[in-house]
Amino acid sequence: MKKLVAEFIGTLWLVLGGCGSAVLAAAYPELGIGFAGVAIAFGLTVVTMAYAIGHISGCHLNPAVSVGLWIGGRFDKKELLPYIAAQVLGAIAGAGILYTIASGKPGFEIGGFAANGYGEHSPGGYSMLAALVTEIVMTFMFLIIILGATHPKAPQGFAGLAIGLGLTLIHLISIPVTNTSVNPARSTSQAIFAGDWALGQLWLFWVAPIVGAILAGLVYKMLSPEKE
């Protein structure tokens, strides 16, 4: 239960910090954070939680990460569904807090609410195929970073930084394409509040990250310097 509570809190923070920076701060050009600021915010949520709850739950904060770690031999299958449930609920709670704050401003309109999308709902107007490839590849690389940085033979104490910086880079690359998911829980939480098109396109942001995570788990098992 402690692990699940930690995952709930950590995923709540990821959504509140990352999506919050997009909904609250990036909406004001004079603040100057832009896409880069949102990317850094997502990275910071992971770095801070890695050191806060990594020793409790492993700090997955993402169903795709849990799946990838399971495929890679780092995570017990029996914990997979409870972790995913805690992550999705934490993400929804984070989005709920964000909605409560954002809607406190006169004239508030929900708009996209930092939801993920493709086609006309992609920030740069990218196609469904471009979004699918982007999410698979970015999640694949994210899991390779996680599996490598947390390996016993990797430099100790720096995994959180490597993973957080990896997520920042992923956002810098893919925000224009999909608004960056690589995390089905994060996508679900925003889609619930944005509704309509966001819920209709949500399937891609479950399928692509999980496919990318599975591929990374399989590849890293082959690359790993020792059996785990």
Number of C-alpha atoms within 10 A of each C-alpha: 9 9 19 19 17 26 32 25 22 30 30 30 24 26 29 27 21 23 25 25 23 23 21 13 17 19 13 12 9 9 10 12 18 16 19 16 20 24 26 20 25 27 26 22 21 30 22 17 24 23 17 15 18 20 12 15 19 18 25 24 32 25 26 28 30 28 28 31 26 19 21 24 17 17 16 12 14 9 13 15 13 14 24 24 16 26 30 25 20 29 31 26 20 27 29 19 15 22 18 11 12 17 12 9 9 7 7 9 10 14 11 17 24 25 29 29 30 24 17 11 19 20 17 15 16 17 16 18 11 14 27 18 14 23 29 24 21 25 30 27 19 26 30 23 21 22 25 19 20 19 17 11 11 12 11 11 11 13 22 23 18 19 25 25 20 21 28 21 18 24 27 18 18 21 19 17 25 29 24 29 27 33 22 25 28 32 29 25 24 27 25 17 20 18 15 10 15 23 18 11 19 19 13 21 25 20 15 25 32 25 19 27 31 24 21 28 25 15 15 21 17 12 10 14 10 10 7 10
